[in-house]
Amino acid sequence: MSDSRKEGIDKLKKAKISHQNLTKEELQKVYASLVEEDFPDSKRIHFIADLGRSPEIAFHFELICKDWEEGTDLNFEASFDQHGQEGIDYLLETLDQEEDESQRILIVYFLAKILSKVRHRDFYASSCKQVLPVLISLLPSPEASNRRKLIIALGWIGSISEIETLGQHLLTDKDPLCRAWSASSLMQLSFHQVEKEVLIEKTKGLFGEAIAEEKDLQACALMIEAVQVLFGKKWIPTSAVENLEVEKIEKARKSAIRFLKKQ
């Protein structure tokens, strides 16, 4: 290896170590300068990476909450999974102390989102078990927007035991998108904690009934799209779902129902 290349690698290593050791005060200073510059993308992206490498988990989450509250969509969430189990434990502790229902729902959703990214880690299954009871307790929320978040989260961290819960929302939730996201979340379970073959066996009747009875065209199209991913079929193109093409959706509905009845 040439001296210049070795020198370059050494510099990169030193820079990474220095960024891992940024104090809260240093992070605050960088954040203040970003505010003044209106968060230019390149600097914001580097700052997000620094937050994930930093041990200042509480400050990182503080900025995420500020982002949620102000609706600025600065994506500080993106690197939180880099905190590993420490980050998960911090969020679980925060969730336990939080009393505001809306904030609890945001934290549960965020936890599930992070866990879906680290499902290969040894703390994934045990952390899911800690989050699930809280998620289930919040699911009866009268706000459809809250239920949507929680239903999506259930697809990321749910187990075989949650198939029935998602099935109930698939068939009976008053909100069309909640019904649609229930289908998507049932499909998502196959990528996480439930074996695909088991999921197919337990959901074919649910999906057949839901697709046959669904009155909302968009919800029906999204259900069909989720089912065809799970069963490896091609009844409807994405463009027809996005554009709500009635004839193609109704044709796909008939094909899906016919197929599911034979399973």
Buried (B, 14 or more C-beta within 10 A) or exposed (E): EEEEEEEEEEEEEEEEEEBEEBEBEBBBEBBEEBEEEEBEEEEBBEBBBBBBBBBBBEBBBEBBBEBBEEEEEBEBBBBBBBBEBEBBBBBBEBBEEBEEEBBBBBBBBBBBBBBBBBBEBEBBBEBBEBBBEBBBEBBEBEEBEBBBBBBBBBBBBBBEEBBEBBBEBBBEBEBBBBBBBBBBBBBBBBBBBBEBEEBBEBBBEBBBBBBBEBEBBBBBBBBBBBBBBBBEBEBBEEEBBEEEBEEBBEBBBEBBBEBBEEE
